[in-house]
Amino acid sequence: MVGAVGEGSAYTFLPLVVYGIYLVFEKDVEDREFHKSWIILGLGYAEKMMKYFIQKALGKRTFRKPRIAVCVPSGVTEVEKKAVEDATYQAGAREVSIIEEPIAAAIGAGIDISKPCGNMIVDIGGGTSDIAVISLGGTVVSASIKIAGDDFDEAIVRYMRKKHNLLFGERTAEDLKIKIGSCYKRAEVDYMDVRGRNLVTGLPKTVKVSSEETEEALRETTAQIVETIHSVLEKTPPELAADIADRGIVLTGGGSLLRGLEDLISAKTGINTMTAEDPMTAVAIGTGKYVEFLAGYRE
């Protein structure tokens, strides 16, 4: 995700926000899984996209290059960060700030990360989930796994194919996830009619699916996210872990809107879990605000 900062005040958030700029090197291009996750293959394409949005935000006749904050997943290497930085300079930036996704999510969620206390952020996007403990403006412990919203959809497709011999696309799976999807047992059970192709007869078929079935379908994928959260908590210093126990865990990203996820994490960790006020845009907003935070932090 990219946020550009304008020429005037310390912080002017322009509509230069691009969801999902993840740079993949040639060794990964042949992996077809990357094509499903809003990923731009190659530095050249990312550079062209950033140039387009810079011109759209500032106009073609601007004489002063913008400062740009670029958000990257927490698991990227220094070589990958340097590649992102170079591509951003080539796109027309005068100054580039690299920010890790959990830090951007924390800022966007309204958390003051400069204080000497521990905050845990769980950012569940489309292709990756980033879990981090943040304190004093930096990441203390972090982990990134390639289990997120797209994997929820795929899990539902696999489950329906196995249980009902029903085949449908990921768009239908996402619609099912949004309307009745749940990863924790609820008192009320919701139902939805799902249409697809019968794998036995090859003819169209309609199946009535319950929210309990989605909970069963999503059990394995959500368990991996919970296990990663548990692993990060195990590596967290005791003082910061105590802060997290008091302050709770904050969820961001579109995947955090899955019903029952707060309850599931709370039940498995024993820590109060809450979703940010605007989880879909928390990382984008935090990326834009990061330059303002960085200016104050340097002072």
C-alpha positions in Angstrom: 0.0 0.0 0.0 1.3 3.4 -0.9 0.4 6.8 0.6 1.8 10.0 -0.8 2.4 13.1 1.3 2.0 16.5 -0.4 4.2 19.6 -0.6 2.7 21.8 2.1 2.2 20.9 5.7 3.9 18.0 7.5 1.0 15.8 6.8 -1.4 16.1 3.8 -3.0 12.8 3.0 -3.7 12.7 -0.7 -5.9 10.1 -2.4 -2.8 8.2 -3.5 -3.5 4.9 -1.9 -3.0 1.6 -3.7 -4.1 -1.6 -2.2 -1.8 -4.6 -2.6 1.5 -3.5 -4.1 3.6 -6.5 -3.2 6.7 -7.0 -5.3 7.6 -10.5 -6.4 10.9 -11.4 -7.8 11.5 -13.6 -10.9 11.9 -16.8 -8.9 8.3 -16.5 -7.8 6.7 -15.5 -11.0 6.0 -19.1 -12.1 4.0 -19.7 -8.9 0.4 -19.4 -10.0 -0.8 -18.8 -6.4 0.6 -15.2 -6.6 -1.9 -14.3 -9.4 -4.8 -14.7 -6.9 -3.6 -12.2 -4.3 -3.6 -8.7 -5.9 0.1 -8.9 -6.4 2.0 -6.9 -9.0 4.6 -9.1 -10.7 7.9 -7.2 -11.3 9.2 -3.9 -10.2 8.4 -2.3 -13.5 4.7 -2.7 -13.2 4.7 -1.4 -9.6 6.7 1.7 -10.8 4.2 2.4 -13.6 1.3 2.1 -11.2 2.9 4.5 -8.7 3.6 7.0 -11.4 0.0 6.9 -12.5 -1.3 7.6 -9.0 1.2 10.3 -8.3 0.1 12.1 -11.4 -3.5 11.6 -10.5 -3.0 13.0 -7.0 -0.7 15.9 -7.8 -1.3 16.6 -11.5 1.1 16.3 -14.4 2.5 19.8 -14.0 3.7 19.6 -10.5 7.3 21.0 -10.0 8.0 19.5 -6.6 8.3 15.7 -6.1 6.2 14.2 -3.3 7.3 12.4 -0.2 5.9 8.9 -0.3 5.4 6.3 2.5 5.3 2.7 1.2 3.9 -0.1 3.3 5.4 -3.6 3.1 4.6 -6.9 4.8 6.5 -7.5 8.1 8.3 -10.6 6.7 10.1 -8.9 3.8 13.9 -8.9 3.7 16.2 -5.9 3.5 16.9 -6.6 -0.2 13.2 -6.5 -0.9 12.8 -3.3 1.0 15.6 -1.8 -1.0 13.9 -2.9 -4.3 10.7 -1.2 -3.2 12.5 2.0 -2.3 14.3 2.1 -5.6 11.1 1.5 -7.6 9.4 4.4 -5.6 12.3 6.8 -6.4 12.1 5.8 -10.0 8.3 6.6 -9.9 9.1 10.2 -9.0 9.4 10.4 -5.2 11.8 12.9 -3.6 11.8 11.1 -0.2 10.7 7.5 0.6 9.7 6.1 4.0 9.3 2.3 4.3 6.8 1.2 6.9 5.9 -2.3 8.0 2.2 -3.3 7.7 1.5 -3.9 11.4 2.9 -0.4 12.3 0.7 1.2 9.7 -2.3 -0.7 10.9 -1.7 0.4 14.5 -1.4 4.1 13.5 -4.5 3.8 11.3 -6.4 2.2 14.2 -5.6 5.2 16.4 -3.0 3.6 18.6 -0.2 5.8 19.9 2.7 3.6 19.1 5.3 6.0 20.5 4.4 5.1 24.1 6.6 2.6 26.1 3.8 0.0 26.3 3.0 -3.1 24.3 0.3 -3.2 21.6 -0.6 -6.3 19.6 -1.9 -5.9 16.1 -3.3 -8.6 13.9 -3.7 -7.5 10.3 -5.6 -10.0 8.2 -5.6 -9.0 4.6 -6.4 -10.8 1.4 -3.1 -12.8 0.9 -1.2 -12.5 4.2 -1.8 -12.0 7.9 0.7 -10.0 9.9 0.9 -10.3 13.6 3.1 -8.0 15.6 3.8 -6.5 19.1 4.6 -2.8 18.8 6.3 -0.5 21.4 8.2 2.8 21.3 7.5 3.2 17.6 8.9 -0.1 16.5 8.2 -3.8 16.1 9.3 -6.0 19.0 8.1 -9.4 17.8 6.4 -10.1 14.5 5.3 -12.9 12.3 3.7 -13.1 8.8 1.9 -16.0 7.3 0.2 -16.5 3.9 -3.1 -17.4 5.4 -5.8 -14.7 5.1 -9.1 -13.7 3.5 -8.5 -15.5 0.2 -7.7 -18.7 2.0 -11.1 -18.4 3.8 -12.8 -18.4 0.4 -10.7 -21.4 -0.8 -11.5 -23.3 2.4 -15.2 -22.8 1.9 -15.0 -24.0 -1.8 -13.1 -27.2 -0.7 -15.6 -27.9 2.1 -18.6 -27.6 -0.2 -17.0 -29.7 -2.8 -16.2 -32.5 -0.3 -19.4 -32.5 1.7 -22.1 -31.6 -0.9 -20.3 -32.4 -4.2 -21.0 -28.8 -5.2 -18.6 -26.7 -7.2 -18.8 -22.9 -7.3 -16.3 -20.0 -7.7 -14.5 -17.9 -5.2 -16.9 -15.0 -5.8 -19.7 -17.1 -4.5 -17.6 -18.3 -1.6 -16.8 -14.8 -0.6 -20.5 -13.8 -0.8 -21.2 -16.8 1.5 -18.4 -15.8 3.9 -19.7 -12.2 4.1 -23.4 -13.0 4.6 -23.3 -16.0 7.0 -19.7 -16.9 7.4 -18.5 -17.6 11.0 -15.5 -19.1 12.7 -17.0 -19.4 16.2 -20.2 -21.1 17.4 -23.1 -18.7 17.6 -26.5 -18.9 19.4 -28.4 -18.1 16.2 -27.8 -20.2 13.0 -28.1 -18.4 9.7 -28.8 -20.1 6.3 -28.2 -19.2 2.7 -29.0 -20.9 -0.6 -25.9 -21.5 -2.7 -26.0 -22.4 -6.4 -23.3 -24.3 -8.2 -22.6 -27.4 -10.3 -23.2 -30.9 -9.1 -19.9 -32.8 -9.5 -21.8 -36.1 -9.9 -24.4 -35.2 -12.5 -22.8 -32.1 -14.0 -26.1 -30.3 -13.6 -26.9 -27.1 -11.7 -27.7 -27.6 -8.0 -28.9 -25.5 -5.1 -27.8 -26.3 -1.5 -29.0 -24.7 1.7 -25.8 -23.9 3.7 -25.8 -23.0 7.4 -23.4 -20.8 9.4 -22.4 -23.9 11.4 -21.0 -25.4 8.2 -18.9 -22.3 7.5 -17.5 -22.6 11.0 -16.5 -26.1 10.3 -15.1 -25.2 6.9 -13.0 -22.3 8.3 -11.8 -24.1 11.4 -8.4 -25.2 10.0 -7.4 -21.9 8.4 -8.5 -19.7 11.4 -6.6 -22.1 13.7 -3.4 -21.4 11.9 -3.9 -17.6 12.5 -4.6 -18.3 16.2 -1.5 -20.5 16.5 0.7 -17.7 15.0 -0.8 -15.2 17.5 0.0 -17.7 20.3 3.6 -18.1 19.0 4.1 -14.3 18.9 2.8 -14.0 22.5 5.2 -16.7 23.6 8.2 -14.6 22.2 6.9 -11.3 23.7 8.8 -9.9 26.7 6.9 -10.3 30.0 6.4 -6.6 30.6 4.9 -6.1 27.1 2.8 -9.2 27.4 1.3 -7.8 30.6 0.4 -4.6 28.7 -1.3 -6.6 26.0 -3.3 -8.5 28.6 -4.6 -5.2 29.9 -5.0 -3.3 26.6 -6.2 -6.3 24.4 -5.5 -7.4 20.8 -6.5 -5.1 17.9 -7.7 -6.7 14.6 -7.4 -4.8 11.3 -7.8 -5.7 7.6 -10.8 -7.0 5.7 -10.3 -10.6 7.1 -10.9 -9.3 10.6 -14.6 -8.7 9.7 -15.2 -12.4 9.7 -17.9 -13.0 12.3 -16.7 -14.8 15.5 -13.0 -14.1 15.0 -12.8 -11.8 18.0 -14.5 -14.4 20.2 -12.3 -17.2 18.8 -9.1 -15.3 19.5 -10.3 -14.2 23.0 -11.3 -17.8 23.8 -8.0 -19.3 22.7 -5.7 -16.7 24.2 -7.7 -15.4 27.2 -7.0 -11.8 26.0 -9.8 -9.4 25.1 -9.9 -8.9 21.4 -11.4 -6.0 19.4 -11.7 -4.9 15.8 -10.5 -1.4 14.7 -13.2 1.1 13.9 -12.4 1.1 10.2 -10.4 -2.1 9.7 -10.6 -2.1 5.8 -8.6 1.2 5.5 -6.6 1.2 8.7 -3.3 0.2 7.0 -3.8 2.8 4.1 -4.6 5.6 6.5 -1.8 4.6 8.8 0.7 4.6 5.9 -0.3 8.2 5.1 0.0 9.3 8.8 3.3 7.6 9.2 5.3 10.6 7.7 3.7 12.9 10.3 4.6 10.4 13.1 8.1 10.1 11.8 8.6 13.9 11.8 7.5 14.1 15.4 9.5 11.1 16.4 12.7 12.6 15.0 12.1 15.9 16.8 
